[in-house]
């Protein structure tokens, strides 16, 4: 949007209406207003078009639609449709919405103009083959280099240690698809050897202090030494 390209003209309400203009153009034409066919769509070229050119609007869209889009894509946010004090009210009065009853819309009394036919929960016939034909590939998230420091001084303890199932468990305390594991309450477990008695407790979890030299080192440095576990 032009305000983000030229930060000197920024107007946050008008930025939203610029986006409405771009989205309206894309939904009605299937193309972006500031890209062209071919290879000339670098970030620099797109930014230049946003600041310097007016997007071509197909005549087939009609005069009301063309006027609506043009007024939303005005470069100066102060002159843009919706950029004044009236904000959205100015858009709602535009002839683009002349057949829309805003009161009925707010009350959900207007039927959807298109109801897709869905055969089953796996039916993708309403999606473009451009996307359904793409091979599914795994995109694993990159672990941040400081991931071990984000929650430094804290650790998660599985419900099987605390001895109490989570509140969203089903019959028998087992969540759907989960594998039942007996709770461990023995004081000789690795968890209870590492942490002291409970120092705070809530409805869903309890806080324990870390035992031994590690806990003392953390306390000396002023770092968190509390650990969270679920109450039994």
C-alpha positions, 0 to 999 in steps of 0.5 A, a space after each residue: 500500500 502506498 503509505 507503507 511505500 511512502 511512510 510520509 503519507 501514512 494514515 492508518 484508517 485509510 490504509 485499511 480502505 486501500 487494502 479493501 480496494 486491492 482485495 476488491 480488484 483481486 476478487 473481481 479480476 483474479 489479478 493484482 492491480 499492480 502486477 503485470 504478466 511476465 517477469 517485470 514484477 520485482 519489488 522495486 517495479 511493484 512499488 513504483 506502480 503503487 506510487 506512480 501509476 493507476 491500475 487498469 480496470 476492465 470495462 466489464 466490471 461496470 461503472 459503479 465497481 470501477 468508481 468504487 475501486 478507483 476511489 479506494 486506490 487514491 494515492 493521497 489517503 486524505 482524499 481516499 474513500 473512507 479516509 475522512 472522519 466518516 470512515 466506513 460510513 462513506 463506503 457504505 453510501 457508495 453506489 457499489 452497495 446500492 442493493 445491499 441492506 446493511 441492517 439485514 446484513 448485520 442481523 444475518 438475514 441475507 442469504 449467501 449468494 453462493 452455497 458450495 456443494 460439499 459431498 464430504 469432509 474431504 471434498 476439494 472440488 471447490 478449490 482450484 486445481 492449481 492448489 489441489 494438484 500441488 504435491 504435499 511437502 513437509 515444511 518443518 519450522 526452523 528452531 530458533 538458536 536461542 530456543 533453550 533460553 526462552 523458557 530458561 529456568 522452567 520445565 513442563 511436566 507431563 500429567 503422568 507425573 502429576 497424577 491428575 488428568 487434564 481437564 479436557 480429558 474424556 471418559 476415564 481421563 484419556 484424551 481421544 487418540 492418547 495412550 494411557 500411562 499410569 501416573 507416577 507419584 513415587 518420591 524416588 522418580 527423577 522429577 521428585 529428586 530434582 525439585 523441592 516441595 510445592 511452593 505454590 499451587 493452582 487449579 491446573 498446575 503447581 510450582 516446585 523449587 529446584 533442589 540441589 546445587 543447580 537451584 542454588 546457582 540459579 537463586 544466586 544469579 537471580 534467575 527463576 528456579 520454579 518448575 510447573 507441574 500438574 497437581 495430583 
